[in-house]
């Protein structure tokens, strides 16, 4: 990562059984997250819970005295996640990192709505329009 741009992103692909993808998507929907955001968050959470020196996996309760559910953490958890993977981030870098998820989620939502013929992009109208009221 030393030669990369500080905020550059790249795609990661994995293959899982269909039932696992469905379970992940369902959980992501419950948390109001995109599937990409959910997988990225869960991987980061798992990495934090894994202690490399002992090679053991700790339960979330043993690493955190906080008994709140994942959706109660919201933005604070996302900020912590960003800061845990970087040395230091400026305000603008944090805003960019956190709003990038919004852009990705919007793009996914628009792709889905266009595939379902609910909205379409209209150059004549200068933007997206609703096809179904």
C-alpha positions as CSV (number, residue, x, y, z in Angstrom):
1,X,0.0,0.0,0.0
2,X,2.9,2.4,0.2
3,X,2.9,3.3,-3.5
4,X,-0.9,3.6,-3.7
5,X,-3.1,6.7,-3.3
6,X,-4.2,7.0,0.3
7,X,-7.9,6.7,-0.5
8,X,-7.7,4.5,-3.6
9,X,-10.1,1.5,-3.7
10,X,-10.1,-1.7,-5.6
11,X,-12.7,-4.5,-6.0
12,X,-12.4,-7.9,-4.2
13,X,-14.3,-10.9,-5.4
14,X,-15.1,-14.1,-3.6
15,X,-17.4,-17.1,-4.2
16,X,-19.7,-18.4,-1.6
17,X,-22.7,-20.8,-1.6
18,X,-26.0,-19.2,-2.7
19,X,-27.5,-19.8,0.7
20,X,-24.7,-17.9,2.4
21,X,-25.0,-14.9,0.0
22,X,-28.8,-14.8,0.7
23,X,-28.1,-14.9,4.4
24,X,-25.6,-12.1,4.1
25,X,-27.9,-10.0,1.9
26,X,-30.8,-10.5,4.4
27,X,-28.6,-9.4,7.3
28,X,-27.3,-6.4,5.3
29,X,-30.9,-5.4,4.5
30,X,-31.7,-5.5,8.2
31,X,-28.8,-3.2,8.9
32,X,-29.7,-0.9,6.0
33,X,-26.3,-1.6,4.4
34,X,-25.3,-2.6,0.9
35,X,-24.0,-6.1,0.5
36,X,-20.5,-4.7,-0.2
37,X,-20.6,-2.5,2.9
38,X,-21.8,-5.4,5.0
39,X,-19.1,-7.8,3.8
40,X,-16.4,-5.2,4.3
41,X,-17.6,-4.3,7.8
42,X,-17.9,-8.0,8.8
43,X,-14.3,-8.7,7.5
44,X,-12.9,-5.8,9.4
45,X,-14.8,-6.8,12.6
46,X,-13.5,-10.3,12.3
47,X,-9.9,-9.1,11.8
48,X,-10.1,-7.0,14.9
49,X,-11.4,-9.9,16.9
50,X,-8.7,-12.2,15.8
51,X,-5.6,-12.0,18.0
52,X,-2.6,-12.8,15.8
53,X,-0.2,-13.5,18.7
54,X,-2.4,-16.3,20.1
55,X,-4.1,-17.3,16.9
56,X,-7.5,-17.4,18.6
57,X,-10.8,-15.9,17.8
58,X,-12.5,-14.0,20.6
59,X,-16.2,-13.4,21.0
60,X,-17.4,-9.8,20.5
61,X,-18.4,-9.7,24.2
62,X,-14.9,-10.5,25.3
63,X,-13.4,-7.7,23.2
64,X,-15.9,-5.1,23.9
65,X,-17.9,-4.2,27.1
66,X,-20.5,-2.6,24.9
67,X,-23.8,-4.6,24.7
68,X,-25.4,-2.5,22.0
69,X,-26.6,-4.2,18.8
70,X,-24.6,-3.6,15.6
71,X,-27.2,-1.2,14.2
72,X,-27.0,1.0,17.3
73,X,-23.4,1.7,16.6
74,X,-24.0,3.3,13.2
75,X,-21.7,6.0,12.1
76,X,-19.4,5.8,15.1
77,X,-18.5,2.2,14.2
78,X,-17.9,3.2,10.6
79,X,-15.6,6.0,11.8
80,X,-13.7,3.5,14.0
81,X,-13.4,1.1,11.2
82,X,-11.9,3.7,8.9
83,X,-9.5,4.9,11.6
84,X,-8.4,1.4,12.5
85,X,-7.1,0.8,9.0
86,X,-5.2,4.1,8.6
87,X,-2.5,6.0,10.5
88,X,-4.4,9.3,10.6
89,X,-7.2,10.7,8.5
90,X,-8.1,14.4,8.0
91,X,-11.7,15.5,8.3
92,X,-12.0,15.6,4.5
93,X,-10.5,12.1,4.2
94,X,-13.0,10.7,6.7
95,X,-15.9,12.4,4.9
96,X,-14.7,11.0,1.6
97,X,-14.3,7.5,3.0
98,X,-17.8,7.5,4.7
99,X,-19.7,9.1,1.8
100,X,-18.1,6.7,-0.7
101,X,-20.4,4.0,0.8
102,X,-23.4,6.3,0.1
103,X,-22.3,6.7,-3.5
104,X,-21.9,2.9,-3.9
105,X,-25.2,2.2,-2.3
106,X,-26.9,4.8,-4.5
107,X,-25.4,3.3,-7.6
108,X,-26.5,-0.2,-6.6
109,X,-30.0,1.1,-5.8
110,X,-30.3,2.9,-9.2
111,X,-29.0,-0.2,-11.0
112,X,-31.6,-2.3,-9.3
113,X,-34.4,0.2,-10.0
114,X,-33.4,0.5,-13.6
115,X,-33.2,-3.3,-14.0
116,X,-36.8,-3.5,-12.6
117,X,-37.9,-0.7,-14.9
118,X,-38.9,1.5,-12.0
119,X,-36.6,4.4,-13.0
120,X,-34.5,5.3,-16.0
121,X,-31.9,7.9,-16.9
122,X,-33.3,10.5,-19.3
123,X,-30.8,12.8,-21.0
124,X,-33.8,14.8,-22.3
125,X,-35.0,15.4,-18.7
126,X,-31.5,15.9,-17.4
127,X,-31.5,13.0,-14.8
128,X,-33.3,10.0,-13.5
129,X,-37.0,9.8,-13.8
130,X,-39.6,7.6,-12.1
131,X,-41.4,5.2,-14.5
132,X,-43.8,3.8,-11.9
133,X,-45.7,6.2,-9.6
